[in-house]
Amino acid sequence: MDFIIAFIPAIGWGVMPILAHMTKASPWEQLTGTVIGAVLISLGLYIIHPASIALVPFVVSFIFGIFWTTGQLLHFYYFQKVDVSITIPVICSLQLIGTTLFATLILGEWITGYQYVKGVGSLLCILAGVLLTSYQAKSAGLSKPISVPIILMLVCSGLALSSYVFINQYFHTTGLSVILPQSLGMICTALVINVKGKHRQRISPVLRNLSTGLVWSIANLALLISNGLISTAASFPISQASIAIACIGSILIVKEKKSPQGWIAILVGITVLMIGVGIISLLRP
C-alpha cells in the first residue's frame, strides 16, 4: 500500500505538463490557474481536516511556495520553447539527483557502503537515461533546439522545484500542516509575478488550468504522505516515474514529432532511467 501511494505523484506529475500544454494558455495563465487550483484544494483539505500550524512550519512551507512558484513558471515557460519530452527528463533528473543526495548526505538515509554503491550506480543510470531521452536527431529537424541559456534555466527550475523536499524534510514539516501555508506562498508569489510583469490574464485559459492545480495538489499530498511512510530517499525517486508518462504522453497526445532514431533513444532512455529509479527506490534506511 505504501508504494501505491508513492506512485500517485508519478501519475499526477506525468499528466500535469500535458494538461497545461493542452489548455493553450500562456505560461503566466498556466501558473495562475494551477496556483488557484492548488489553493482551493488546500483550503478544502484544511476545512475538512484542520491541522495545527506552528510558526516555524508555516514560514518554512510558505518559503517553499515561493520557490515552487518560481521554478514552475520557468517550467511552463520552457515547455513552450523546448519539447516536453526533452524538458521533463532534464528537470526531473535534477530534482531526483539533488533530493536523493540531500536525503543521503544531510539526512543520513543511506548508511552502509552497499547502499552507497547501489545508489551511485542508480544515479548514473538516471543520468544515462536522461541523456538518451533528450537525444535529438538534428539532421531531421524534428525537435526545437536547446541552447545553453535554456539548459541553465532548466537547472534553476529543477533546483527550485525540488527545494520543498529539502526544506520540509530538514525542518521535519510534513503532512497536512504543510499544504495551506505552502499554497499561500504560491498564490502570493504568483500575484507578485503577474503584477510586476504586467501580464494580462485571460479568464478561460486560467480556468482551464484549475485542473492542472488539482492534479498537482493530489500528487503533492501523496508525496508528503509517502515521505513519512517509506523515506524521502525512496519516495521521491519513485515519483519521478512521471518522466516516462510525460515523455510518451507528450509525443502521443501533444504530437511532438520524433525521428525513428529519436524514438529508439527515448524508449531506451526511459528504460535505463526507470531501472535507476527502481534501484534507488529500494534503498530504504
C-alpha positions as CSV (number, residue, x, y, z in Angstrom):
1,M,0.0,0.0,0.0
2,D,2.9,2.4,0.8
3,F,4.3,2.0,-2.7
4,I,0.9,2.5,-4.3
5,I,0.7,5.9,-2.6
6,A,4.3,6.6,-3.7
7,F,3.3,6.1,-7.4
8,I,0.4,8.6,-7.3
9,P,2.8,11.6,-7.7
10,A,4.3,9.9,-10.7
11,I,1.0,9.8,-12.4
12,G,0.0,13.3,-11.4
13,W,3.2,15.0,-12.4
14,G,3.4,13.0,-15.6
15,V,0.0,14.2,-16.6
16,M,0.3,17.7,-15.4
17,P,2.6,19.2,-18.1
18,I,0.4,17.6,-20.8
19,L,-2.7,19.1,-19.3
20,A,-1.1,22.5,-19.1
21,H,0.0,22.3,-22.7
22,M,-3.4,21.3,-23.9
23,T,-5.0,24.4,-22.4
24,K,-3.2,26.6,-25.0
25,A,-2.5,29.2,-22.2
26,S,0.5,31.4,-21.7
27,P,3.0,30.4,-19.0
28,W,1.6,33.0,-16.7
29,E,-2.0,31.9,-17.3
30,Q,-0.9,28.3,-16.7
31,L,0.8,29.3,-13.5
32,T,-2.2,31.4,-12.2
33,G,-4.7,28.6,-12.9
34,T,-2.5,26.0,-11.3
35,V,-1.9,28.0,-8.2
36,I,-5.6,28.9,-7.8
37,G,-6.5,25.3,-8.1
38,A,-3.9,24.3,-5.5
39,V,-5.2,27.0,-3.1
40,L,-8.8,25.8,-3.5
41,I,-7.7,22.2,-2.8
42,S,-5.6,23.2,0.3
43,L,-8.5,25.3,1.7
44,G,-10.9,22.4,1.2
45,L,-8.5,20.0,2.9
46,Y,-8.0,22.4,5.8
47,I,-11.7,22.8,6.3
48,I,-12.3,19.0,6.3
49,H,-9.2,18.2,8.4
50,P,-7.9,21.2,10.3
51,A,-4.3,20.9,11.1
52,S,-2.4,22.9,13.8
53,I,0.2,25.1,12.2
54,A,3.0,26.4,14.3
55,L,5.1,29.4,13.3
56,V,8.2,27.6,12.0
57,P,6.3,25.0,9.8
58,F,4.2,27.9,8.4
59,V,7.2,30.0,7.5
60,V,9.1,27.0,6.1
61,S,6.2,25.9,4.0
62,F,5.4,29.4,2.8
63,I,9.0,29.8,1.6
64,F,8.7,26.6,-0.3
65,G,5.6,28.0,-2.0
66,I,7.8,30.9,-3.2
67,F,10.5,28.5,-4.6
68,W,7.9,26.3,-6.2
69,T,6.1,29.1,-8.0
70,T,9.4,30.5,-9.4
71,G,10.5,27.1,-10.6
72,Q,7.1,26.2,-12.0
73,L,6.9,29.4,-14.0
74,L,10.2,28.5,-15.6
75,H,8.9,25.0,-16.2
76,F,5.8,26.2,-18.0
77,Y,7.8,28.9,-19.9
78,Y,10.3,26.4,-21.4
79,F,7.7,23.9,-22.2
80,Q,6.8,26.3,-25.0
81,K,10.4,26.7,-26.0
82,V,11.6,23.1,-26.0
83,D,9.7,19.8,-26.4
84,V,8.1,18.5,-23.3
85,S,9.8,15.1,-24.0
86,I,13.2,16.9,-23.6
87,T,12.3,19.3,-20.9
88,I,10.8,16.8,-18.4
89,P,13.8,14.4,-18.2
90,V,16.2,17.3,-17.6
91,I,14.1,18.9,-14.8
92,C,13.0,15.7,-13.2
93,S,16.5,14.2,-13.1
94,L,17.9,17.4,-11.5
95,Q,15.2,17.2,-8.9
96,L,15.8,13.5,-8.3
97,I,19.6,13.7,-8.0
98,G,19.5,16.8,-5.8
99,T,16.8,15.4,-3.5
100,T,18.5,12.0,-3.2
101,L,21.9,13.5,-2.4
102,F,20.3,15.7,0.2
103,A,18.4,12.9,1.8
104,T,21.6,10.8,1.8
105,L,24.3,13.3,2.8
106,I,22.3,15.6,5.1
107,L,19.5,13.3,6.5
108,G,21.7,10.2,6.5
109,E,19.1,7.9,4.8
110,W,21.9,5.8,3.3
111,I,24.0,4.1,6.0
112,T,26.0,1.2,4.6
113,G,28.7,1.1,1.9
114,Y,26.4,-1.3,-0.1
115,Q,23.7,1.4,-0.2
116,Y,26.1,4.0,-1.4
117,V,27.5,1.7,-4.2
118,K,24.0,0.8,-5.4
119,G,22.8,4.4,-5.0
120,V,25.7,5.9,-7.1
121,G,25.1,3.3,-9.7
122,S,21.4,4.1,-9.9
123,L,22.2,7.8,-10.2
124,L,24.5,7.1,-13.1
125,C,21.7,5.0,-14.8
126,I,19.4,8.0,-14.3
127,L,21.9,10.4,-15.9
128,A,22.4,8.0,-18.9
129,G,18.6,7.7,-19.3
130,V,18.2,11.5,-19.3
131,L,20.9,11.9,-22.0
132,L,19.3,9.2,-24.2
133,T,15.8,10.6,-23.6
134,S,16.9,14.1,-24.6
135,Y,18.5,12.8,-27.8
136,Q,17.7,15.0,-30.9
137,A,18.0,14.0,-34.5
138,K,19.5,17.3,-35.7
139,S,19.5,16.3,-39.4
140,A,15.8,15.5,-39.3
141,G,15.0,18.9,-37.8
142,L,12.2,17.4,-35.7
143,S,13.0,18.9,-32.3
144,K,13.2,22.5,-31.2
145,P,16.9,23.4,-30.4
146,I,18.0,23.5,-26.8
147,S,20.6,26.2,-26.0
148,V,23.0,26.6,-23.1
149,P,20.9,29.5,-21.6
150,I,17.8,27.3,-21.7
151,I,19.7,24.4,-20.0
152,L,20.8,26.8,-17.3
153,M,17.2,28.0,-16.8
154,L,16.1,24.4,-16.6
155,V,18.7,23.7,-14.0
156,C,17.3,26.7,-12.0
157,S,13.8,25.3,-12.4
158,G,14.8,21.9,-11.3
159,L,16.5,23.1,-8.2
160,A,13.7,25.4,-7.2
161,L,11.1,22.7,-7.7
162,S,13.0,20.2,-5.6
163,S,13.7,22.7,-2.8
164,Y,10.5,21.8,-0.9
165,V,11.7,18.3,-0.3
166,F,14.9,19.7,1.1
167,I,13.2,22.4,3.2
168,N,10.3,20.3,4.5
169,Q,12.4,17.3,5.4
170,Y,15.2,19.3,7.0
171,F,12.7,21.1,9.3
172,H,10.5,18.0,9.7
173,T,7.4,19.7,8.4
174,T,5.2,17.0,6.8
175,G,1.6,16.1,6.3
176,L,-1.5,18.4,6.1
177,S,0.2,21.2,8.1
178,V,2.4,21.9,5.1
179,I,-0.4,22.2,2.5
180,L,-2.1,25.5,3.4
181,P,0.9,27.8,4.1
182,Q,2.6,26.3,1.0
183,S,-0.3,27.3,-1.2
184,L,-0.4,30.8,0.4
185,G,3.3,31.2,-0.6
186,M,2.4,30.1,-4.1
187,I,-0.5,32.5,-4.6
188,C,1.4,35.5,-3.1
189,T,4.4,34.8,-5.4
190,A,2.1,34.4,-8.5
191,L,0.4,37.7,-7.7
192,V,3.7,39.5,-7.4
193,I,4.9,38.0,-10.7
194,N,1.8,39.0,-12.6
195,V,1.6,42.5,-11.1
196,K,5.3,43.3,-11.6
197,G,5.4,41.8,-15.1
198,K,2.0,43.3,-16.1
199,H,1.0,40.0,-17.6
200,R,-2.6,40.0,-19.0
201,Q,-4.7,37.1,-17.8
202,R,-7.5,35.6,-19.9
203,I,-10.2,34.1,-17.8
204,S,-10.9,31.0,-19.9
205,P,-7.3,29.7,-20.1
206,V,-6.8,30.4,-16.4
207,L,-10.0,28.4,-15.5
208,R,-8.9,25.5,-17.8
209,N,-5.7,25.3,-15.7
210,L,-7.6,24.7,-12.5
211,S,-7.4,21.1,-13.4
212,T,-3.6,21.3,-13.5
213,G,-3.7,22.6,-10.0
214,L,-6.0,19.8,-8.9
215,V,-3.7,17.2,-10.3
216,W,-0.6,18.8,-8.8
217,S,-2.2,19.0,-5.4
218,I,-3.2,15.4,-5.3
219,A,0.4,14.4,-6.4
220,N,1.9,16.7,-3.8
221,L,-0.2,15.4,-0.9
222,A,0.6,11.8,-1.9
223,L,4.3,12.6,-1.9
224,L,4.2,14.3,1.5
225,I,2.4,11.2,2.9
226,S,4.8,8.7,1.2
227,N,7.8,10.6,2.5
228,G,6.7,9.7,6.0
229,L,5.9,6.1,5.1
230,I,9.0,4.9,3.1
231,S,11.5,7.8,3.4
232,T,12.4,10.7,1.1
233,A,15.3,8.8,-0.5
234,A,12.8,6.1,-1.7
235,S,9.5,8.0,-2.3
236,F,10.9,10.9,-4.3
237,P,12.7,8.7,-6.9
238,I,9.5,6.7,-7.3
239,S,7.6,9.9,-8.1
240,Q,10.0,10.6,-10.9
241,A,8.5,7.7,-12.9
242,S,6.5,10.7,-14.1
243,I,9.3,11.1,-16.7
244,A,8.1,8.1,-18.6
245,I,4.4,9.2,-18.5
246,A,5.2,12.8,-19.6
247,C,7.6,11.8,-22.4
248,I,5.4,9.2,-24.0
249,G,2.2,11.2,-23.4
250,S,3.7,14.4,-24.9
251,I,4.7,12.5,-28.1
252,L,1.4,10.7,-28.5
253,I,-1.1,13.4,-27.3
254,V,0.7,16.6,-28.0
255,K,2.0,15.2,-31.3
256,E,5.7,16.1,-30.8
257,K,7.5,14.8,-33.8
258,K,10.4,12.4,-33.4
259,S,12.6,10.6,-35.9
260,P,12.9,6.8,-35.7
261,Q,16.3,7.2,-34.1
262,G,14.7,9.6,-31.6
263,W,12.0,7.1,-30.7
264,I,14.6,4.4,-30.1
265,A,16.7,6.7,-27.9
266,I,13.7,7.8,-25.9
267,L,12.4,4.3,-25.3
268,V,15.9,3.0,-24.3
269,G,16.5,6.1,-22.2
270,I,13.2,5.7,-20.3
271,T,14.0,2.0,-19.7
272,V,17.5,2.8,-18.3
273,L,16.2,5.7,-16.3
274,M,13.4,3.6,-14.7
275,I,16.0,0.9,-13.8
276,G,17.9,3.6,-11.9
277,V,14.7,4.8,-10.3
278,G,13.8,1.2,-9.3
279,I,17.1,0.5,-7.7
280,I,17.2,3.8,-5.8
281,S,13.6,3.3,-4.5
282,L,14.7,0.1,-2.8
283,L,17.4,1.7,-0.8
284,R,15.3,2.3,2.3
285,P,17.1,3.1,5.5
